[in-house]
Amino acid sequence: MAQWKELPPHIAGSERQLLGHLRRLKDHSGLSLAALAGRTGYSRSSWERYLNGKKPVPRRAVEELAQACDTEPTRLIALHEVAERNRTKAPERQTDPTRPPKSVPTQAREPEPEQEQPQGRTAGTPGRTVRLRGMLLALALAVVVSFGAGLLAARAWDDDTPAATTGGSAAGTGYLRGQTYTCEVHRKDGRLRAGHSDTREMLLDINSTGFDVVETQCLLRAKGFSPGVFDGLYDERTKKAVTEFQRSRHLVTDGIIGPDTWQELRG
C-alpha cells in the first residue's frame, strides 16, 4: 500500500473525511493511480491532485472512483455534497497557509500633478505634494493591515482544530507531526472524549495522521489497550491495539477504525 501524503492543514473536516474515504477505497481496491486513471475519465495526475487535497475532487470523479472499485456511491456522494457546501460557505482564504504571502508594495507611484489640479492651486506646489503623499501612505498601510488580518483569519479558520496539545504548541493550532499529545479522557453527553476530535465516522488505517488518530490512541488507553504512543501517527503499534480492542468487542478485526469501532471506543 502506497504511503499517502499528509493532507494540507487548511482542509476542513468534512472534506478531510471525504478524502479519507476515497483514499481507503482506492487502497482496498488494490488499484494504482495509473490503473484508476485507466478505469475513469480522469488522468493519473488529476487523481494525485484530488486525493492529496491539492484540488477539490469533482462529484463525477467520486462517482467514477466508486464504480471502478465496485462500491455503492451513495454515501460518498452525500459526503461530497457536505464538503462542497462547507467549502462554499468558507471565507475566502489563501490556498496554502504555509506559503509566504505575495509582497505588497509599500509605496505607490505618485500621479503627475497635472492629472488633478485643485481650483486655486498650481501643480507641483508643496501643499499638493504633502496631501498626495499622505493619502498614498495611508492607502498602502491599509492594504498591508487588511492583508495581514486576512492571513491570520485564514490560519485560524478550521472547524476541526482540537484544543489540547503539549510541547509548546498552543491550543487551537494545527496538528504537528512528531509531537506527543496529552490524553485527558472524560465523559460528555454520554460519550468518552479526549479533547482532540469529536468524530465518530472517520476511517483510519496505517499511515493515517492527525488529531483523529490522537483521539483514537487516547481512547484505546482509556479502554485498556494502550498503543504506547500518542503522536497522531497510525503505526503498527496503534493498529495492533485497535485489532485487540476489536476482538474484545466482537467486531471485525481488520485494524481499521470505522463507525462501529468509534461507537465502542466512545461508549
N, C-alpha and C positions, 0 to 999 in steps of 0.2 A: 504493500500500500504506500503510495507516494505521500511524502510529508507536505502538508498544506502550509502555506504562509499564514502568519498571524494576520487577522483582519485589521484594517486601519481603525484606530481608536474612535474616529468620529462617526462610525456606522452605528445607527440606533439599534435598540434591542429587537424590534420587530424584523428589521432587515437582516440583522445578525442571525436571528433564529431561522429565517428562510434559507440563508446561505448555509447554515449548519445542516439543515435537512437535505439540501441539494448536494452538498459535499458527501454526506453519508450515503446518499442514494447512489451517487456515482461510484464511490469506493466499493460498496456492496455488490454492484453490478460487475465489477472487475474490468470495466471499460477504461481505456486510457483517454486522454483528451483528444488524441487523433482519431481513435475509434468512435468517440462520441460525436466528433465533427462529421464522420462518415455516415452516421445514422440520423443526423439532424441537418437543418439548413443553416447552421452556424459554423464558422471556421474554428480551428483549434485555438487561434489567438483570441477569438471572441470569448470562447469558454474560459480561457485562462483569465481574461479580464473580469468576466462575470463572477466566477467562483472565488476570486481573490479580492472582491469588493472594489475593484478599480472603476467599475462602471455598473449602473443598475441593470439587473437582468430583466429582459422583456418578458411579458406574460407568455408570449408564444414560445420562447425558449424554455420556460418552465414546463409547458405542456409537452414539448418535443422531448425534453430530457426524461420526463416520466414515461412517455411512450417508448423511448429507447431502452429504458430499464424495466419495462413490463410492470409498471406501477400505476395504480389509480391516481389521477392527478388532482382530485377534488380538494384534498386538504392542502396541497402545495399551492393551488390557485388561491385558496382562501388566505393563506399566509402572505402570498404576493400582494393581494388586494390591501391587506392591513399595512404591509410595509410601504406600498405606494401611497396610500392615504396619509400615513405619518410623514412620508418624505415631502409631500406637497404642503403639509401644514408647518413644516420646519422652517425657521427663519433662514434667510439667505446667509450662507457661510462659506468659508474657504473650503475647497475640495479636500485638501490635505493640511490639517492644522500644524503639522510638523515642518512644513515648507516655509522658509523665510518669506515675509511679505514683500511684495513688489515695492521698490523705492518710490517715495512720494517726494516730488520736487518741493524744496523748502523756500524757493524764491522764484517767482514768475517774472517774465519779461514785462517791463513797463510799456504800455502803449505809447505811441508817439503823441506828444502834447496836442498836435493838430487834430487828432481824432475827435476830441470833445473839448470845446473851449467854453467855460462858463462866461456868462454875459458880464462884461465889465472887467475881465481879467485877460491878459495876453498869455499866449502859450509860452511855457518854459519859465514862468515866474516861480520863486521859492515856495509860495503858498500852495500852488498847484502840485509841485513835486512832493511836498510833505504829505498832502492828503492822499495822493495816489499810492505812495509807498506804504502809508499806514493801512490803507484798505487792502493792499495785496498781502502784506504780512499777516493781517488778521484772517484773511481768507485761507492762506497756507496753513496757519495754526489750526483753524477749524477743521481743515481736511485731515491733518495729522491726528488730532484728537478723536475725530469721528472714526477714522480707520482703526486706531488703537482700541477704541471701545468695542467696535465690531469684532475684532480679532479675539479680544478677551471673552466676549459673549459666545463666539463660536467654540472656543476651547472649553468653556464651562458647560455648553449645551450637550447633555447626554442623559436621557431619561433612565438609563440603566446603570449609572455610576454609583457604586456602593459607597458606604460611609465609613467603614472601619479598615484602616491599614496601619502598618508599623514600619519601622526602619526609615523614618524621615519623610515618608510620603503623606501629605496632608489629606484629611478626609475630603472626599469629593473629587480627587484626581483620578486619572485613568489607571488601568491595570499596568503594573510594571513587572516584566518577566524577570525571574531570578530572585525576586523578593519574597520573604516569608511573611505570611499574614496571621493575625490573631484569630482565635476561634472562641467566640463568646456566644454559645448556643443558648437560646431561650425559647419559650413557647409564647406565640402571639396568635390570637384568633384561632386557637386550637391546632396550630401547626408549628413545628420546630423551625427556627430560623437562626442563622449565624451572622446575619447582617451584611452579607456580601452580594446576595442575589435573591430575588423573590420568585424566580422561575419555577414552574412545575412541569414544563414540557420540553425544554431544550435537550436535544440529543447530544451526548458527549461520548467520545471514544478516544483511543490512543491518539496523542498529539493535539487534542483539543486544549485550548488555553483560555484563561480569563477568569473573571470573578465567579462565573457559574461553576467552574472546576474547584475554586477555593471553597465555595459553599458546599459542594459535594464532599470534599475532603474533611471539612469540619463536621458535617452531619454524620459521616461514616465513623469518625472518632466518637461522637456522642452515642452512637449505636453499638460501640464496642468493636469496631472493625477499622481501627486507625491505619491509614496508609503510611504514617510516619512523617509525612511532609505536608505542608500547607502553602504551596507556592503557586497554585493555579495551573500547574502543568499535569495533564492526564498521562502519566507514565505507567510503566508496568506494575509498579507497586500499588498505584491507585486502582488500576484495572483488577489486580488480584484481590484487593479489599472489596471492590464492588462485586466481583464474582462470588466471593464468600458470603457477602451480605445477601445477594440474590438467592443463593442456595438456602440460606437460613429462612428466607421468607417464601420459599417455594415458587420463585419467579424463574423466568427463562435465564439461565446462567450464561449469558453471552458477554458479560463485562461491559455492556453498553448502557449508559444512563438514558432512560426514556420516561414517559409519563408514569408507567407502572412503578418503576424504581423510585422516581421522585415522590410518589404518593407514600411509599413505605418509609422513605427517608424522613419525610416531614411529619409522619404520623406519630 
